[in-house]
Amino acid sequence: MGNVTMSNSSKAITSGWSVTAYGVPVTTWTCVTENTTNNIMLFKGDQVVEDSSGIKKNVFRCIQWKKITDESYFYYIKHDINTNANNMRVGLGIYDPFVVSFDISTYCSPTSSPGLEEYHMLVKQGAGPGIQQWCPNAFLGKFSYIHNTGSVQTCTSSSELSTCSDWRRMIFDYTKCSTIQAFSAEGRVHCVNTIQSGSTFYTSLFNPGTVDEASYFRFTCFAFTVSSTGIRVSDSKGSCQMNQSPTNKATDGSGTIVFTQNQNCCKYF
């Protein structure tokens, strides 16, 4: 969701989280309760919406977070998908001006919880290299790759991705293949988090370079599996998508990629 501004003094999200429910944008949020044992925070939208019958409703955003570093976190949104909010995970409840307390067990208990792949990243603006994590073992090396948009195939054996200079960074050589990868204009992204679900890995990549929210984005998700024939990947701008498959183009993705390792960078072990 781009840049998010948090106010510690008012315990609020003052900008960055924009959700539309029943056609009404909800843009600021106040934390109304939390569960410190399970790292759950319940935010209530400051804007009240009305359904098609004219009934006023509160909009909720319940998140369960986990710290990665002092400057990076990932979180899940603990709601069901709501068709009245553009199919986002959002909670809705009857608005009553006399109700001032909200129970987490009531508002943060979805029927269909998000899958492991449906996590979102928060990185402090201006964060240093401390947010960088080792890239997954499968990506430690030099690779050639083929990119497929679903209708057009680009890049050949002359393409190159390398993590050998820094195991925390993926560097794409655009002089060998100019197709944009990981939504990065410069072809340089940092590994910041990886979740495994079965045989599929979901890695979040952080773009420290150009971001315009049109062609280039701050985060990219790589969903991938590893086999004897290479690494099969689908990308998605922002967060990983529900049920994102390494072999199918994601809704918010540029296509699928197959990486073939040409050099192993783990020679010192």
C-alpha positions in Angstrom: 0.0 0.0 0.0 2.9 2.3 -0.5 4.1 4.6 2.3 2.3 4.1 5.6 2.5 6.8 8.3 2.0 5.7 11.9 1.5 8.0 14.9 2.8 6.5 18.2 1.2 9.3 20.3 -2.3 8.7 18.9 -1.8 5.0 18.1 -3.1 5.6 14.6 -2.4 5.0 10.9 -2.6 8.6 9.6 -2.0 7.8 5.9 -1.2 5.0 3.6 -3.9 2.4 4.4 -6.7 3.2 1.9 -9.6 0.8 1.8 -12.9 1.3 0.0 -16.0 -0.3 1.5 -19.4 0.2 0.0 -17.8 2.8 -2.3 -16.6 4.9 0.6 -12.8 5.4 1.1 -11.4 4.7 4.6 -8.1 6.4 4.9 -7.2 6.8 8.6 -7.3 4.2 11.4 -7.1 4.1 15.2 -5.8 1.2 17.1 -8.7 0.2 19.5 -7.2 -2.9 21.2 -4.3 -5.3 21.1 -3.2 -8.7 22.2 0.5 -8.4 23.1 0.8 -12.1 23.7 0.0 -13.0 20.1 1.1 -9.7 18.5 -2.4 -8.8 17.3 -3.5 -5.2 16.8 -7.1 -4.2 15.9 -7.6 -1.0 14.0 -10.9 0.7 13.4 -11.4 3.0 10.5 -12.1 6.6 11.4 -14.6 7.0 8.6 -18.0 5.3 9.0 -19.6 3.7 5.9 -23.1 2.8 4.9 -24.3 -0.3 3.2 -26.9 -0.4 0.5 -29.7 -0.3 3.1 -28.4 2.8 4.7 -27.1 1.0 7.8 -23.9 2.5 9.2 -20.9 0.3 9.7 -17.4 0.4 11.1 -14.5 -0.9 9.1 -11.8 -2.9 10.8 -8.3 -4.0 10.0 -6.9 -6.6 12.3 -3.2 -7.5 11.8 -1.0 -10.1 13.4 2.6 -9.1 13.1 6.1 -10.6 13.5 9.4 -8.8 13.9 12.2 -9.7 11.5 14.6 -6.9 12.4 14.4 -3.6 14.3 13.3 -2.0 11.0 11.3 -4.7 9.2 8.2 -6.7 10.0 5.7 -9.0 8.2 2.1 -9.3 9.1 -1.2 -11.1 8.2 -4.6 -9.5 7.9 -7.0 -11.5 10.1 -10.3 -11.1 8.3 -12.2 -12.9 5.6 -12.2 -11.6 2.1 -15.0 -9.1 1.8 -16.9 -8.6 -1.5 -18.1 -5.2 -0.2 -14.6 -4.0 0.1 -13.1 -4.8 -3.4 -12.4 -8.4 -2.2 -9.9 -7.2 0.4 -9.5 -8.8 3.8 -11.5 -6.3 5.8 -13.8 -6.6 8.8 -17.2 -4.9 9.0 -19.4 -4.3 12.1 -22.5 -2.3 13.0 -21.7 1.2 14.0 -22.9 2.2 17.4 -21.6 5.5 18.9 -22.1 4.2 22.4 -19.8 1.1 21.9 -16.3 2.2 22.6 -14.6 -1.2 23.3 -14.0 -3.9 20.7 -13.0 -7.5 21.4 -10.2 -9.1 19.4 -11.8 -12.5 19.6 -14.9 -11.1 17.9 -13.2 -9.0 15.1 -10.0 -11.0 14.5 -11.4 -14.6 14.0 -11.9 -15.1 10.2 -13.7 -18.2 8.9 -11.1 -18.6 6.2 -7.8 -17.4 7.6 -5.1 -16.1 5.2 -2.7 -18.7 3.9 1.0 -18.7 4.8 1.7 -17.0 1.5 -0.6 -14.0 2.2 1.8 -12.0 4.3 2.6 -8.3 3.9 5.8 -6.4 4.6 6.5 -3.3 6.6 10.0 -1.7 6.3 10.9 1.5 8.1 11.5 4.3 5.6 15.2 5.0 5.3 16.1 1.6 6.7 19.7 0.5 6.3 21.3 -2.8 5.2 20.2 -4.4 8.4 16.9 -5.3 6.8 18.6 -7.6 4.3 18.4 -11.3 4.9 20.2 -14.1 3.1 18.5 -15.0 -0.1 17.1 -18.6 -0.2 19.8 -21.3 -0.7 18.4 -22.2 -4.1 19.3 -18.7 -5.3 22.9 -18.6 -4.1 24.8 -18.6 -7.4 24.8 -17.3 -11.0 21.8 -18.2 -13.2 20.5 -17.8 -16.7 16.8 -17.4 -17.0 13.8 -17.4 -19.4 10.9 -15.0 -18.7 7.5 -15.7 -20.1 4.6 -13.2 -20.0 2.1 -15.8 -21.0 2.3 -14.7 -24.6 5.9 -13.5 -25.1 9.1 -15.3 -24.1 12.2 -13.2 -23.5 15.7 -13.8 -22.2 17.8 -16.8 -23.1 20.9 -18.6 -21.9 22.8 -15.3 -22.2 20.8 -13.7 -19.4 22.2 -13.5 -15.9 21.1 -13.2 -12.3 23.8 -13.3 -9.6 23.9 -13.3 -5.8 27.6 -14.1 -5.6 28.8 -10.6 -4.7 26.4 -10.4 -1.8 24.2 -13.3 -0.7 21.5 -10.8 0.4 21.1 -9.2 -3.0 19.8 -10.4 -6.4 21.5 -8.5 -9.3 20.0 -8.9 -12.8 22.3 -8.0 -15.7 20.1 -5.9 -18.0 22.9 -5.6 -20.5 22.4 -9.3 -21.3 18.6 -9.2 -21.2 16.7 -5.9 -20.8 13.4 -7.4 -19.6 12.6 -5.8 -16.3 12.7 -8.2 -13.4 11.3 -7.9 -9.9 9.8 -4.6 -10.9 13.2 -3.0 -10.5 14.5 -0.3 -12.9 18.0 -1.0 -11.8 17.7 -4.8 -11.6 18.9 -4.8 -7.9 16.7 -6.1 -5.1 17.3 -7.2 -1.5 16.0 -10.4 0.0 14.1 -9.4 3.2 11.9 -12.4 4.1 11.0 -16.0 3.1 8.1 -18.2 4.1 7.9 -21.9 3.1 4.6 -23.6 2.6 5.0 -27.2 1.6 7.4 -27.3 -1.4 6.7 -23.7 -2.3 8.8 -20.8 -1.1 7.6 -17.2 -0.9 10.4 -14.6 -0.9 9.8 -10.9 -0.5 12.3 -8.7 -2.4 12.9 -5.0 -1.5 13.6 -2.5 -4.2 16.0 0.3 -2.9 15.9 2.1 -6.2 13.3 3.8 -8.4 9.7 3.4 -7.3 6.8 5.0 -9.3 3.9 2.6 -8.4 3.3 2.2 -12.1 6.1 0.1 -13.5 8.5 -0.1 -10.5 7.4 -1.1 -7.1 9.0 -1.2 -3.6 8.2 -4.9 -3.0 8.0 -8.0 -5.2 7.0 -11.5 -4.2 8.8 -14.5 -5.8 6.8 -17.7 -5.4 9.1 -20.6 -6.4 9.7 -24.3 -6.3 13.0 -26.1 -6.9 13.6 -29.2 -9.0 16.3 -30.9 -11.0 15.4 -28.8 -14.0 15.8 -25.5 -12.3 13.8 -22.9 -10.2 10.3 -22.1 -11.4 9.1 -18.7 -10.3 6.1 -16.4 -10.6 6.4 -12.8 -9.5 3.8 -10.4 -8.0 4.2 -6.8 -7.3 3.7 -5.8 -3.6 2.7 -8.9 -1.6 2.3 -12.5 -2.5 -1.1 -13.4 -3.8 -3.5 -15.9 -2.4 -2.6 -19.4 -3.7 0.1 -17.9 -5.9 1.6 -20.7 -8.0 5.2 -20.7 -9.3 4.0 -22.1 -12.6 1.2 -19.6 -13.4 1.3 -15.9 -13.9 -0.1 -14.0 -10.9 -2.8 -11.4 -11.2 -0.3 -8.7 -10.2 2.6 -10.3 -11.9 4.7 -9.9 -15.0 4.8 -13.6 -15.8 6.8 -16.7 -14.9 10.5 -17.3 -14.9 12.7 -20.4 -15.1 16.2 -20.0 -13.6 19.0 -22.4 -14.4 22.1 -22.4 -12.2 25.4 -21.9 -14.0 27.7 -21.4 -11.0 27.4 -22.3 -7.3 28.5 -19.6 -4.8 28.7 -21.9 -1.9 32.2 -23.2 -2.7 33.6 -22.3 0.6 31.5 -24.7 2.6 
